[in-house]
Amino acid sequence: MNFGLIIIGDEILSGKRSDKHLSKAIEVLGMRGLQVAYADYVGDEPARITETLKRAFASGDVVFSFGGIGATPDDHTRQCAAYALGCALVLHPQAKALIRERMQDVAREQGMAYEPERSDNLHRLNMGMFPVGAKIIPNPYNKIPGFSCFGGRGGVHFVPGFPVMAWPMMEWVLDTHYGHLFSRNAWVEQSVIVFGAMEATLTPLMEDIERRFPVKVFSLPSVDHPQYGRHIELGVKGDPAEVGRAYPELLQGLRTLQMQLGPELVRT
């Protein structure tokens, strides 16, 4: 199962705000033995959002979409999800109840009477307009829910752009719907620092390891590392048992090439 991200908002692409969702998603998934397979960044342009969501729905992957589910003119994600699915937006009854509950809480905190028919309160119900058949995602911060659209083995899960809301909602989705995929000991990465080598020289060894073992081999060059200076971090990642077989072969290959080796690293 692949896990993908869609991060929506002009403010990210313009640099007004820095994206924090990718690094957090890597952490949240990693704690459950899972990995981010890809991340798409999209501005507030409805046609582009719709096409991105069409790909997500068609993929069968588990995809988290961050941002654009509010009720202001630049929030297009809910409508784009409906376009991508070819269905209508409808007011979800449970979302309606939760949004009204939130409005009542706010009125009470401000010492005011709750007026359900007031124009701004009616407008806020738009945040509960989801594609037909969507399921809600509870929001522990302010009760305004997100929503999920399931299909095949996976689904696309829509949460706000605000980290304080989005991250616990993402964890709820994972723990509620995808616990059967968790495997906290299913992945390990072992690597070694290689000094004075060129990637072209190492490529045949990398290809040989991938042919012989069901692992991924990676090469991360650095020209100005504060500790190691110019070097290549070369390693293998995957199932711990397979990494345990492949990594010694990688080291032996480097020694055969008479490479200067530095520290070895392990990540789980």
C-alpha positions as a printed Julia matrix, in Angstrom:
268×3 Matrix{Float64}:
   0.0     0.0     0.0
   1.34    3.44   -0.97
   0.76    6.48    1.21
   0.64    9.84   -0.53
   0.15   13.49    0.41
  -1.51   16.41   -1.33
  -0.62   19.77    0.2
  -2.81   22.59   -1.07
  -2.39   26.34   -0.84
  -0.91   29.33   -2.63
   0.7    30.37    0.65
   2.99   27.33    0.52
   4.06   27.83   -3.1
   4.57   31.58   -2.63
   6.72   31.09    0.44
   4.42   32.98    2.8
   4.25   29.84    4.89
   6.61   26.89    5.13
   5.14   23.43    4.74
   5.28   21.38    7.92
   3.01   18.55    6.82
   5.57   16.48    4.89
   8.03   16.12    7.76
   5.21   15.39   10.22
   3.64   12.82    7.91
   7.0    11.05    7.62
   7.14   10.95   11.42
   3.52    9.84   11.93
   3.73    7.1     9.31
   7.19    6.03   10.44
   5.94    5.45   13.99
   3.56    2.89   12.46
   6.13    1.19   10.23
   4.88    3.02    7.11
   6.46    5.44    4.65
   5.44    8.4     2.49
   5.6     7.31   -1.16
   5.0    10.73   -2.74
   3.83   14.28   -2.05
   2.11   16.7    -4.44
   2.06   20.46   -3.84
  -0.82   22.33   -5.47
  -1.85   25.98   -5.42
  -5.41   27.26   -5.02
  -6.33   26.61   -8.66
  -9.51   24.5    -8.96
  -8.69   22.76  -12.25
  -5.28   21.65  -11.03
  -6.66   20.53   -7.66
  -9.36   18.51   -9.43
  -6.86   16.75  -11.71
  -4.6    15.98   -8.75
  -7.54   14.49   -6.85
  -8.64   12.44   -9.86
  -5.22   10.79   -9.87
  -5.43   10.2    -6.12
  -8.86    8.57   -6.33
  -7.77    6.4    -9.26
  -4.56    5.27   -7.56
  -6.09    3.06   -4.89
  -3.53    4.54   -2.49
  -4.08    6.03    0.95
  -3.8     9.77    0.34
  -4.02   12.64    2.82
  -5.07   16.02    1.45
  -4.15   19.03    3.58
  -5.9    22.39    3.23
  -8.67   24.13    1.37
 -11.71   22.64    3.13
 -12.9    25.85    4.78
 -15.71   28.08    3.51
 -13.86   31.13    2.15
 -13.64   31.94   -1.58
 -10.13   30.5    -1.88
 -11.15   27.14   -0.37
 -11.85   24.88   -3.35
 -10.95   21.39   -2.13
 -14.44   20.14   -1.19
 -15.94   21.13   -4.54
 -12.91   19.81   -6.44
 -13.26   16.46   -4.68
 -16.87   16.27   -5.87
 -15.83   17.19   -9.43
 -13.09   14.55   -9.37
 -15.57   11.91   -8.22
 -18.31   13.07  -10.59
 -20.83   13.54   -7.79
 -22.64   16.26   -5.88
 -21.8    18.02   -2.64
 -24.35   17.45    0.12
 -24.6    18.65    3.69
 -23.45   15.73    5.82
 -25.91   15.38    8.72
 -23.27   14.51   11.3
 -21.03   17.34   10.1
 -24.0    19.72   10.31
 -24.61   18.71   13.93
 -20.94   19.12   14.85
 -20.64   22.53   13.2
 -23.76   23.75   15.0
 -22.39   22.4    18.25
 -19.2    24.38   17.65
 -21.16   27.56   16.91
 -23.13   27.1    20.12
 -19.87   26.68   22.05
 -18.47   29.9    20.58
 -21.64   31.85   21.33
 -21.62   30.6    24.89
 -17.94   31.52   25.35
 -18.69   35.03   24.08
 -21.75   35.41   26.3
 -24.05   35.71   23.29
 -27.2    33.92   22.2
 -26.78   31.35   19.43
 -28.77   32.4    16.34
 -28.9    29.42   13.96
 -30.57   31.38   11.14
 -28.1    34.26   11.18
 -26.41   34.56    7.77
 -22.85   33.94    8.98
 -23.94   30.86   10.94
 -25.75   29.48    7.9
 -22.63   30.13    5.81
 -20.49   28.12    8.22
 -22.57   25.04    7.45
 -20.86   25.01    4.04
 -17.88   23.46    5.82
 -20.05   20.33    6.17
 -20.76   20.06    2.44
 -18.98   16.86    1.38
 -19.14   14.59   -1.68
 -22.0    12.1    -1.56
 -21.02    9.06    0.51
 -18.17   10.74    2.39
 -17.4     9.75    5.98
 -16.41   12.32    8.58
 -13.02   12.67   10.27
 -13.41   14.0    13.83
 -11.59   17.21   14.67
 -10.52   17.23   18.35
  -9.48   20.88   18.2
 -12.71   22.67   17.26
 -15.16   19.92   16.19
 -15.31   21.08   12.53
 -14.8    17.72   10.78
 -12.81   16.66    7.79
 -13.97   13.87    5.5
 -12.88   10.65    3.83
 -13.81    9.23    0.45
 -13.01    5.53    0.3
 -12.43    3.48   -2.83
 -10.75    0.16   -3.46
  -8.14   -0.67   -0.84
  -7.36    2.94   -0.04
  -9.05    6.31    0.17
  -8.48   10.05    0.1
  -8.72   11.79    3.45
  -9.31   15.53    3.65
  -8.1    17.52    6.66
  -7.53   21.25    7.31
  -4.28   22.99    6.58
  -3.78   23.97   10.23
  -1.28   21.51   11.79
  -2.94   21.65   15.23
  -6.05   20.14   13.63
  -4.62   18.19   10.72
  -2.07   16.03   12.49
  -4.31   14.43   15.14
  -6.94   13.92   12.44
  -4.39   12.11   10.28
  -3.42    9.88   13.2
  -7.09    9.09   13.86
  -7.57    8.02   10.25
  -4.53    5.76   10.35
  -5.38    4.18   13.69
  -9.07    3.75   12.85
  -8.9     2.49    9.27
  -5.39    1.21    8.54
  -4.14   -0.45   11.71
  -3.91   -3.75    9.85
  -1.12   -2.26    7.74
   1.08   -1.25   10.67
   4.37   -3.1    10.97
   6.75   -1.25   13.22
   9.66   -3.62   12.63
   9.22   -4.03    8.89
  11.85   -1.57    7.7
  15.47   -0.77    8.4
  18.14    1.28    6.66
  21.89    0.6     6.9
  24.51    2.77    5.27
  28.17    3.72    5.34
  30.05    6.94    4.65
  32.28    6.57    1.59
  35.07    9.1     1.07
  36.68   10.06   -2.23
  34.34    8.1    -4.5
  32.35    9.01   -7.6
  28.77    7.79   -7.98
  29.56    6.46  -11.44
  32.19    4.17   -9.88
  29.68    2.85   -7.34
  26.77    2.37   -9.74
  27.68   -1.18  -10.92
  27.91   -2.34   -7.29
  24.54   -0.74   -6.49
  22.91   -2.4    -9.49
  24.39   -5.76   -8.55
  23.02   -5.56   -4.98
  19.52   -4.7    -6.25
  19.63   -7.6    -8.71
  20.59  -10.07   -6.0
  18.45   -8.88   -3.09
  14.89   -7.46   -2.74
  16.11   -4.16   -1.22
  16.53   -0.58   -2.36
  20.06    0.78   -2.67
  20.54    4.52   -2.21
  23.34    7.0    -2.74
  23.33   10.43   -1.06
  26.26   12.62   -2.12
  27.33   15.64   -0.08
  29.92   18.28   -0.93
  29.95   20.38    2.25
  28.84   18.23    5.17
  29.89   19.92    8.46
  31.26   16.65    9.87
  32.3    14.45    6.97
  33.02   17.01    4.24
  32.76   15.69    0.7
  31.42   12.14    0.77
  28.71    9.71   -0.36
  26.38    7.96    2.06
  25.77    4.58    0.44
  23.29    2.11    1.86
  20.43   -0.33    1.55
  16.91   -0.19    2.98
  13.99   -2.55    3.24
  12.94   -5.63    5.17
  15.35   -6.13    8.1
  16.14   -9.73    7.15
  16.95   -8.81    3.55
  18.97   -5.77    4.6
  20.89   -8.06    6.94
  21.87  -10.17    3.92
  22.49   -7.37    1.44
  24.42   -4.87    3.53
  27.47   -7.09    4.23
  27.68   -7.75    0.49
  27.62   -4.0    -0.15
  30.47   -3.5     2.33
  32.47   -6.31    0.76
  31.99   -4.76   -2.65
  33.27   -1.42   -1.39
  36.32   -3.05    0.14
  37.0    -4.83   -3.15
  36.93   -1.41   -4.83
  39.38   -0.24   -2.14
  37.1     2.58   -1.03
  37.88    4.65    2.05
  35.02    3.97    4.48
  33.83    6.04    7.41
  31.12    5.56   10.04
  28.25    3.15    9.55
  24.66    4.29   10.18
  21.45    2.44   11.07
  17.95    3.91   10.9
  14.71    2.16   11.77
